[in-house]
Amino acid sequence: MAHTEMAEETPPRKKSALPILVGIALAFILGGGGFFVMYSGMLGGGGGDSHATASHAPASPAQGDIAFVALDPLIVSLGPESASRHLRFAAQLEVAPAYEGEVSHLMPRVLDVLNSYLRAVELSDLEDRSALVRLRAQMLRRVQVVTGNGRVRDLLITEFVLN
């Protein structure tokens, strides 16, 4: 009798993977659609890169709309633990022609703030090639604080040599 009961039982069915695959496919489709809607700005005001560049990109000035004020070269000693002994730094400030005289008049303060900043920077930051962008942004911000808002548009590094 036990033998007939076992024969009557059917083997367990193997579960299908189809519902799991359909669920994963739907998740990817809905996730991709949601990303597209938010990135394109259709919903939620995302807007991606097009809005960021349009609102934060400075208008390219006309040729007569800019003036350059050269900074005196700075030589900063780096200390005994560095492979290099000195940093030679030279730059120019991009200003509106109306502010060229004012910025030139404040040059001793500008040089002081740059000299103080470069002496305080860690040696590893000076030697790292990718850190120059961050250093430039920090120096520009400090120059803008010294000269006043809207006077200096950009800091153009013309020489940055460790020797």
Secondary structure as the mmCIF struct_conf table of DSSP 4:
data_model
#
loop_
_struct_conf.conf_type_id
_struct_conf.id
_struct_conf.beg_label_comp_id
_struct_conf.beg_label_asym_id
_struct_conf.beg_label_seq_id
_struct_conf.end_label_comp_id
_struct_conf.end_label_asym_id
_struct_conf.end_label_seq_id
HELX_RH_AL_P HELX_RH_AL_P1 ALA A 2 GLU A 8
BEND BEND1 GLU A 9 GLU A 9
HELX_LH_PP_P HELX_LH_PP_P1 THR A 10 SER A 16
BEND BEND2 ALA A 17 ALA A 17
HELX_RH_AL_P HELX_RH_AL_P2 LEU A 18 SER A 40
TURN_TY1_P TURN_TY1_P1 GLY A 41 GLY A 41
BEND BEND3 MET A 42 LEU A 43
TURN_TY1_P TURN_TY1_P2 GLY A 44 GLY A 45
HELX_RH_AL_P HELX_RH_AL_P3 GLY A 48 HIS A 56
BEND BEND4 ALA A 57 ALA A 57
HELX_LH_PP_P HELX_LH_PP_P2 PRO A 58 ALA A 62
HELX_RH_3T_P HELX_RH_3T_P1 GLN A 63 ASP A 65
STRN STRN1 ALA A 67 ALA A 70
HELX_LH_PP_P HELX_LH_PP_P3 LEU A 71 PRO A 73
STRN STRN2 LEU A 74 SER A 77
TURN_TY1_P TURN_TY1_P3 PRO A 80 GLU A 81
BEND BEND5 SER A 82 SER A 84
STRN STRN3 HIS A 86 VAL A 95
HELX_RH_3T_P HELX_RH_3T_P2 PRO A 97 TYR A 99
HELX_RH_AL_P HELX_RH_AL_P4 GLU A 100 HIS A 105
TURN_TY1_P TURN_TY1_P4 LEU A 106 LEU A 106
HELX_RH_AL_P HELX_RH_AL_P5 MET A 107 ALA A 120
BEND BEND6 VAL A 121 VAL A 121
HELX_RH_AL_P HELX_RH_AL_P6 LEU A 123 GLU A 127
HELX_RH_3T_P HELX_RH_3T_P3 ARG A 129 ALA A 131
HELX_RH_AL_P HELX_RH_AL_P7 LEU A 132 THR A 147
TURN_TY1_P TURN_TY1_P5 ASN A 149 ARG A 151
STRN STRN4 VAL A 152 LEU A 162
#
